[in-house]
Amino acid sequence: MIDSWPTSARLWHRTKASLPGGVSTGMRGSMRPHPLFFRGGRGSTLTDVDGNNYLDYVLGWGPVILGHGHPGLTEAVTRRLPLGATFGAGHELEYLAAEAVLEAVPGAERVLWSNTGSEADQIALRLARAATGRNRFVKMTGHYHGWSDAFLLGYRPDAEGRLDKPATKGQNSGALSDVSMATWGDLDSAAAILREPAQDIAAVFVEPVLCNSGVIAPPDGYLAGLRALCDETGTLLVFDEVITGFRLARGGAAELYGVRPDLVVLAKALAGGYPVAAVAGRADVLDQSTRGVVHAGTYNGNPVVLAAVQATIEALSEPGVYPAFEDHGRRLADGLRGALDRYDVTAAVNQAGPVVQVLPGLDRCDTFAQFLAGDQEWYDALTVELLRRGVFALPGGRWYLSTAHTRADVDTTVQAFGEAVAATVAVTGPPRAALCDGSVAG
């Protein structure tokens, strides 16, 4: 049992003198009891600076899909490093990695390299505007497409519970005029916007599985319905597969659900933890970047990172990878449900391949409104008890599995989870109950 993290606490306090909040990205500041510092990892485990070992379900907030220090990935990157960091010119990995993406993603004809999901979503929007001659776009409430002014809207409610205001201080309030927000899973909501010519809609952006807000699968026929609506109205359909790409299937949600978007945004699982993103899709749309649509970036197509892309796709193409993901994901979700039931704790557990979501206080979670009603304070307390038992989990309830996780890892985790649930209930009581419509009971 881990009682405290003194070295991590000391390093975090030191880091606060040079980094705002002592973290490199604000989301890490929400980790409880405080951000941890790590020495390194191997496979499915991480070791912190205090020498504690953890089964890792954070996985770098998603990118480390092959686990830590994967031999093939490490060898590919190491082989490239002595050849130089970047050239500012072409190299063979640009097309070799792109060809690997195109071979995997159904219907994709071109790849445009970028560095982060936020950047890739922005160029996807610019390309859609150029292709259609329209300006505005549709996004679904609760869906996340990066932190840019254009997209950070309708993701989380403000202090007044509103989703139709800027999400952060310093955000251009004019961004609101460019977006219409629809309800996830409701085709009528999207149709009402798309069929109104005055809306001037260039594209619909959607997480094909709502992984950022509950790991909620699309209702039957929903993605196909969006495809038909976009075809009817001359609108581009953009799948934001920053999380789902190369994770739910080798070809992502486009393969899993049999619906081809016009553009697919890829990032997290694309390079096994190295910083890269891409937009894949229709040649006529992406080729606009050579005909007047500006897409720039000094680090785009970096050879070291593209070596990681090629090695990661190769590893994910091995036989049995995705059946194992599904098996381990179901085993983890079923085990977590069983542990919650044993201690009479109400919580929804959703699962899509190797992604699992725990939502305390809910009987089920099928909508964004229900997701918002989950008892996150109770879950934050649970994550500390998990840390004490050697399990590193994200705030917010999402769990990621890698190819390095084994059935034994999952079983060990389920045992620790049950102990953590019991400890949390003993200290805080059960989670706050929510009603099925997403409101809070009592």
For each residue, the residues with C-beta under 8 A, 3 or more apart:
1: 388 389
2: 5 52 387 388 389 390
3: 388
4: 9
5: 2 8 9 33 34 36 48 50 52 387
6: 9 10 50
7: 10 11 37 48 49 50
8: 5 11 12 34 35 36 37 48 49 50
9: 4 5 6 12 13 34
10: 6 7 13 14
11: 7 8 14 15 37 49
12: 8 9 15 16 22 34 35 37
13: 9 10 16 22
14: 10 11 17 18 22
15: 11 12 18 19 22 23
16: 12 13 19 20 21 22
17: 14
18: 14 15
19: 15 16 22 23 24
20: 16 23 26
21: 16 26 29
22: 12 13 14 15 16 19 29 35
23: 15 19 20 26 28 29 35
24: 19 28
25: 28
26: 20 21 23 29
27: 30 61
28: 23 24 25 31 35
29: 21 22 23 26 35
30: 27 395 396
31: 28 34 35 36 383 395
32: 380 381 383 384 395
33: 5 384 387
34: 5 8 9 12 31
35: 8 12 22 23 28 29 31
36: 5 8 31 48 49 387 392
37: 7 8 11 12 48 49
38: 41 46 47 48 49
39: 47 48 49
40: 46 47 68 69
41: 38 45 46 47 56 64 67 68 69
42: 45 67 68 69
43: 67 68 69 404
44: 55 56 67 68 402 404 405 406 409
45: 41 42 53 54 55 56 68
46: 38 40 41 53 54 56 68 392
47: 38 39 40 41 51 52 53 54
48: 5 7 8 36 37 38 39 51 52 54
49: 7 8 11 36 37 38 39
50: 5 6 7 8
51: 47 48
52: 2 5 47 48 390
53: 45 46 47 390
54: 45 46 47 48 387 390 391 392
55: 44 45 390 391 392 405 409 412 413 416
56: 41 44 45 46 59 64 68 392 402
57: 391 392 393 394 399 400 401 413
58: 61 392 393 394 400
59: 56 62 63 64 65 67 400 401 402
60: 63 64 273
61: 27 58 268 394
62: 59 65 243 247 268 269 400
63: 59 60 267 268 269 270 271 272 273 274
64: 41 56 59 60 67 68 272 273 400 402
65: 59 62 246 247 268 269 272 273 312 316 354 400 402 403
66: 70 72 73 272 273 312 315 316 402 403 404
67: 41 42 43 44 59 64 70 402 403 404 405
68: 40 41 42 43 44 45 46 56 64 404
69: 40 41 42 43 74
70: 66 67 73 74 272 311 315 403 404
71: 74 75
72: 66 75 76 311 314 315
73: 66 70 76 77 272 273 308 311 312 315
74: 69 70 71 77 78
75: 71 72 78 79 311
76: 72 73 79 80 307 308 310 311
77: 73 74 80 81 274 304 307 308 311
78: 74 75 81
79: 75 76 82 307
80: 76 77 83 93 303 304 307
81: 77 78 304
82: 79
83: 80 303
84: 87 303
85: 302 303 304
86: 298 299 302 303 304
87: 84 90 91 303
88: 298
89:
90: 87 94
91: 87 94 301 303
92: 95 96
93: 80 96 97 301 303 306 307 309 310
94: 90 91 97 98 113 301 306
95: 92 98 99
96: 92 93 99 100 306 310
97: 93 94 100 101 111 306 307 309 310 313
98: 94 95 101 102 110 111 113
99: 95 96 102 103
100: 96 97 103 104 309 310 313 314
101: 97 98 104 105 108 111 266 270 278 280 309 313
102: 98 99 105 108 109 110 111 280
103: 99 100
104: 100 101 246 250 251 252 255 313 317
105: 101 102 108 245 251 252 254 255 264 266 280
106: 251 254 255 260
107: 254 260 281 282
108: 101 102 105 111 264 280 281
109: 102 281 282 283 286
110: 98 102 280 281 282 283 286 287
111: 97 98 101 102 108 278 279 280 286
112: 120 123 278 279 280 286 289 295
113: 94 98 276 277 278 297 300 301 306
114: 119 120 123 276 277 278 279 295 297 300
115: 119 275 276 277 297 299 300
116: 119 120 146 267 275 277
117: 120 121 145 146 240 242 265 267 268 277
118: 121 122 145 146 147 148 151
119: 114 115 116 122 123 146 277 297
120: 112 114 116 117 123 124 146 242 265 266 267 277 278 279
121: 117 118 124 125 145 146 148 151 205 238 240 265
122: 118 119 125 126 146 148 150 151
123: 112 114 119 120 126 127 279 289 295
124: 120 121 127 128 203 205 238 263 265 279
125: 121 122 128 129 137 150 151 202 203 205 238
126: 122 123 129 130 293 294 295
127: 123 124 130 131 263 279 285 286 288 289 293
128: 124 125 131 132 137 202 203 236 238 262 263 285
129: 125 126 132 133 134 135 202 203
130: 126 127 133 288 292 293
131: 127 128 202 236 284 285 288
132: 128 129 202 203 234 235 236
133: 129 130
134: 129 200 201 202 235
135: 129 178 200 202
136: 177 178 179 180 199 200 201 202
137: 125 128 178 179 180 201 202 203 204 205
138: 179 180 181 182 190 193 194 201 203 204 205 235
139: 143 145 151 153 154 179 181 182 204 205 206
140: 143 154 181 182 183 184 205 206 207 210 368
141: 154 155 163 181 182 183 184 368
142: 154 155 184 210 212 213 214 368 371 372
143: 139 140 154 155 184 205 206 207 210 212 213 240
144: 151 155 207 212 213 240
145: 117 118 121 139 151 205 240 265
146: 116 117 118 119 120 121 122 151 152
147: 118 151 152 168
148: 118 121 122 151 152
149: 152 171 172 175
150: 122 125 175 178 179
151: 118 121 122 125 139 144 145 146 147 148 205
152: 146 147 148 149 155 166 167 168 171
153: 139 163 164 166 167 175 176 179 181
154: 139 140 141 142 143 163 164 179 181
155: 141 142 143 144 152 163 167 212 213
156: 163 167 372
157: 160 161 162 163 372
158: 161 162 163 165 167
159:
160: 157
161: 157 158
162: 157 158 165
163: 141 153 154 155 156 157 158 181
164: 153 154 176 181
165: 158 162 176
166: 152 153 171 172 173 175 176
167: 152 153 155 156 158 171
168: 147 152 171
169:
170:
171: 149 152 166 167 168 175
172: 149 166 175
173: 166 176
174: 177 178
175: 149 150 153 166 171 172 178 179
176: 153 164 165 166 173 179
177: 136 174
178: 135 136 137 150 174 175
179: 136 137 138 139 150 153 154 175 176
180: 136 137 138 193 199 201
181: 138 139 140 141 153 154 163 164
182: 138 139 140 141 186 189 190 193 204
183: 140 141 186 189 368
184: 140 141 142 143 206 210 216 367 368
185: 216 218 219 222 366 367
186: 182 183 189 190
187: 190 191 222 225 226 229
188: 191 192
189: 182 183 186 192 193
190: 138 182 186 187 193 194 204 225 226 229
191: 187 188 194 195 229
192: 188 189 195 196
193: 138 180 182 189 190 196 199 201
194: 138 190 191 199 201 204 229 230 232 233 235
195: 191 192 229 232 233
196: 192 193 199
197: 200
198:
199: 136 180 193 194 196
200: 134 135 136 197
201: 134 136 137 138 180 193 194 204 233 235
202: 125 128 129 131 132 134 135 136 137 235 236
203: 124 125 128 129 132 137 138 235 236 237 238 262 263
204: 137 138 139 182 190 194 201 226 229 230 235 236 237 238
205: 121 124 125 137 138 139 140 143 145 151 238 240
206: 139 140 143 184 223 226 237 238 239 240
207: 140 143 144 210 211 212 239 240 241 243 244
208: 218 223 239 240 241 244 252 253 254 257 259
209: 215 216 217 218 243 244 248 253 352 355
210: 140 142 143 184 207 213 214 215 216 217 218 368
211: 207 215 243 244 352 355 398
212: 142 143 144 155 207 243
213: 142 143 144 155 210 216 368 371 372
214: 142 210 350 357 359 365 368 370 371
215: 209 210 211 350 351 352 355 356 357 398
216: 184 185 209 210 213 350 365 366 367 368 371
217: 209 210 350 352
218: 185 208 209 210 222 223 257
219: 185 222
220:
221: 224 225
222: 185 187 218 219 225 226
223: 206 208 218 226 227 253 257 259
224: 221 227 228 257 258 259
225: 187 190 221 222 228 229
226: 187 190 204 206 222 223 229 230 237 259
227: 223 224 230 231 237 259 260 261
228: 224 225 231 232
229: 187 190 191 194 195 204 225 226 232 233 235
230: 194 204 226 227 233 234 235 236 237 262
231: 227 228 234
232: 194 195 228 229
233: 194 195 201 229 230
234: 132 230 231
235: 132 134 138 194 201 202 203 204 229 230
236: 128 131 132 202 203 204 230 262 263 285
237: 203 204 206 226 227 230 261 262 263
238: 121 124 125 128 203 204 205 206 261 262 263 264 265
239: 206 207 208 244 252 253 254 261 263 264 265
240: 117 121 143 144 145 205 206 207 208 265
241: 207 208 244 245 252 253 254 264 265 266
242: 117 120 245 265 266 267 268 277
243: 62 207 209 211 212 247 268 269 355
244: 207 208 209 211 239 241 247 248 252 253 352
245: 105 241 242 252 253 264 265 266 267 268 269 270
246: 65 104 250 252 266 269 270 312 313 316
247: 62 65 243 244 252 268 269 325 353 354 355
248: 209 244 252 253 256 352 353 355
249: 252 253 255 256 322 353
250: 104 246 255 313 316 317 321 322
251: 104 105 106 254 255 256
252: 104 105 208 239 241 244 245 246 247 248 249 255 256 264 266
253: 208 209 223 239 241 244 245 248 249 256 257 259
254: 105 106 107 208 239 241 251 257 258 259 260 261 264
255: 104 105 106 249 250 251 252 258
256: 248 249 251 252 253
257: 208 218 223 224 253 254
258: 224 254 255
259: 208 223 224 226 227 253 254
260: 106 107 227 254
261: 227 237 238 239 254 264 281
262: 128 203 230 236 237 238 281 282 285
263: 124 127 128 203 236 237 238 239 279 280 281 282 285 286
264: 105 108 238 239 241 245 252 254 261 279 280 281
265: 117 120 121 124 145 238 239 240 241 242 245 277 278 279
266: 101 105 120 241 242 245 246 252 270 277 278 279 280
267: 63 116 117 120 242 245 270 276 277 278
268: 61 62 63 65 117 242 243 245 247
269: 62 63 65 243 245 246 247 272 312 316
270: 63 101 245 246 266 267 276 277 278 309 312 313
271: 63 274 275 276 305 306 308 309 312
272: 63 64 65 66 70 73 269 308 311 312 315
273: 60 63 64 65 66 73 308
274: 63 77 271 304 305 308 309
275: 115 116 271 305
276: 113 114 115 267 270 271 302 305 306 308 309
277: 113 114 115 116 117 119 120 242 265 266 267 270
278: 101 111 112 113 114 120 265 266 267 270
279: 111 112 114 120 123 124 127 263 264 265 266 286
280: 101 102 105 108 110 111 112 263 264 266 286
281: 107 108 109 110 261 262 263 264 285 286
282: 107 109 110 262 263 285 286
283: 109 110 286 287
284: 131 287 288
285: 127 128 131 236 262 263 281 282 288
286: 109 110 111 112 127 263 279 280 281 282 283 289
287: 110 283 284 290 291
288: 127 130 131 284 285 291 292 293
289: 112 123 127 286 293 294 295
290: 287
291: 287 288
292: 130 288
293: 126 127 130 288 289
294: 126 289
295: 112 114 123 126 289 300
296: 300
297: 113 114 115 119 300
298: 86 88
299: 86 115 302 305
300: 113 114 115 295 296 297
301: 91 93 94 113 306
302: 85 86 276 299 305 306
303: 80 83 84 85 86 87 91 93 306 307
304: 77 80 81 85 86 274 307 308
305: 271 274 275 276 299 302 308 309
306: 93 94 96 97 113 271 276 301 302 303 309 310
307: 76 77 79 80 93 97 303 304 310 311
308: 73 76 77 271 272 273 274 276 304 305 311 312
309: 93 97 100 101 270 271 274 276 305 306 312 313
310: 76 93 96 97 100 306 307 313 314
311: 70 72 73 75 76 77 272 307 308 314 315
312: 65 66 73 246 269 270 271 272 308 309 315 316
313: 97 100 101 104 246 250 270 309 310 316 317
314: 72 100 310 311 317 318
315: 66 70 72 73 272 311 312 318 321 403
316: 65 66 246 250 269 312 313 321 403
317: 104 250 313 314 321
318: 314 315 321
319:
320: 323 324
321: 250 315 316 317 318 324 325 403
322: 249 250 325 326 353
323: 320 326 327
324: 320 321 327 328 403
325: 247 321 322 328 329 353 354 401 403
326: 322 323 329 330 353 354
327: 323 324 330 331 407
328: 324 325 331 332 354 401 405 406 407 410
329: 325 326 332 333 351 352 353 354 355 356 401
330: 326 327 333 334 351
331: 327 328 334 335 407 410 411
332: 328 329 335 336 351 356 399 401 410 413 414
333: 329 330 336 337 349 350 351 356
334: 330 331 337 338
335: 331 332 338 339 410 411 413 414 417
336: 332 333 339 340 349 356 358 414 417
337: 333 334 340 341 347 349
338: 334 335 341 342 414
339: 335 336 342 343 414 417 418 421
340: 336 337 343 345 346 347 349 358 421
341: 337 338 344 345
342: 338 339 418 421
343: 339 340 418 421 422 425
344: 341 430
345: 340 341 360 421 425 430 431
346: 340 360 361 362 363 430 431 433
347: 337 340 358 359 360 361 362 431
348: 357 358 359 362 363 364 365 370 374
349: 333 336 337 340 356 357 358 359
350: 214 215 216 217 333 356 357 359 365
351: 215 329 330 332 333 355 356 357
352: 209 211 215 217 244 248 329 355
353: 247 248 249 322 325 326 329
354: 65 247 325 326 328 329 400 401 402
355: 209 211 215 243 247 248 329 351 352 398 399 400 401
356: 215 329 332 333 336 349 350 351 398 399 401
357: 214 215 348 349 350 351 365 397 398 399
358: 336 340 347 348 349 379 397 399
359: 214 347 348 349 350 362 365 370 371 374 379 397
360: 345 346 347 374 375 376 378 379 382 397 431 432
361: 346 347 373 374 375 378 431 432 433 434
362: 346 347 348 359 365 370 373 374 434
363: 346 348 436
364: 348 370 436
365: 214 216 348 350 357 359 362 370 371 374
366: 185 216 370
367: 184 185 216 370 371 438
368: 140 141 142 183 184 210 213 214 216 371 372
369: 372 373 437 438
370: 214 348 359 362 364 365 366 367 373 374 434 436 437 438
371: 142 213 214 216 359 365 367 368 374 438
372: 142 156 157 213 368 369 438
373: 361 362 369 370 434 435 438 439 440
374: 348 359 360 361 362 365 370 371 379 397 431 434
375: 360 361 378 379 431 432 434
376: 360 379 380 395 396 397
377: 380 381
378: 360 361 375 381 382 424 428 430 431 432
379: 358 359 360 374 375 376 382 383 395 396 397 431
380: 32 376 377 383 384 395
381: 32 377 378 384 385 424 427 428
382: 360 378 379 385 386 420 421 424
383: 31 32 379 380 386 387 393 394 395
384: 32 33 380 381 387 388
385: 381 382 388 389 419 420 421 423 424
386: 382 383 389 391 392 393 416 417 420
387: 2 5 33 36 54 383 384 390 391 392
388: 1 2 3 384 385 420 423
389: 1 2 385 386 416 419 420
390: 2 52 53 54 55 387 416
391: 54 55 57 386 387 413 416 417 420
392: 36 46 54 55 56 57 58 386 387
393: 57 58 383 386 399
394: 57 58 61 383 397 398 399 400
395: 30 31 32 376 379 380 383
396: 30 376 379
397: 357 358 359 360 374 376 379 394
398: 211 215 355 356 357 394
399: 57 332 355 356 357 358 393 394
400: 57 58 59 62 64 65 354 355 394
401: 57 59 325 328 329 332 354 355 356 405 410
402: 44 56 59 64 65 66 67 354 405
403: 65 66 67 70 315 316 321 324 325
404: 43 44 66 67 68 70
405: 44 55 67 328 401 402 409 410
406: 44 328 409 410
407: 327 328 331 410 411
408: 411 412
409: 44 55 405 406 412 413
410: 328 331 332 335 401 405 406 407 413 414
411: 331 335 407 408 414 415
412: 55 408 409 415 416
413: 55 57 332 335 391 409 410 416 417
414: 332 335 336 338 339 410 411 417 418
415: 411 412 418 419
416: 55 386 389 390 391 412 413 419 420
417: 335 336 339 386 391 413 414 420 421
418: 339 342 343 414 415 421 422
419: 385 389 415 416 422 423
420: 382 385 386 388 389 391 416 417 423 424
421: 339 340 342 343 345 382 385 417 418 424 425
422: 343 418 419 425 426
423: 385 388 419 420 426 427
424: 378 381 382 385 420 421 427 428
425: 343 345 421 422 428 429 430
426: 422 423
427: 381 423 424
428: 378 381 424 425
429: 425
430: 344 345 346 378 425 433
431: 345 346 347 360 361 374 375 378 379
432: 360 361 375 378 440 441
433: 346 361 430 440 441 442
434: 361 362 370 373 374 375 438 439 440 441
435: 373 438 439 440 441
436: 363 364 370
437: 369 370
438: 367 369 370 371 372 373 434 435
439: 373 434 435
440: 373 432 433 434 435
441: 432 433 434 435
442: 433
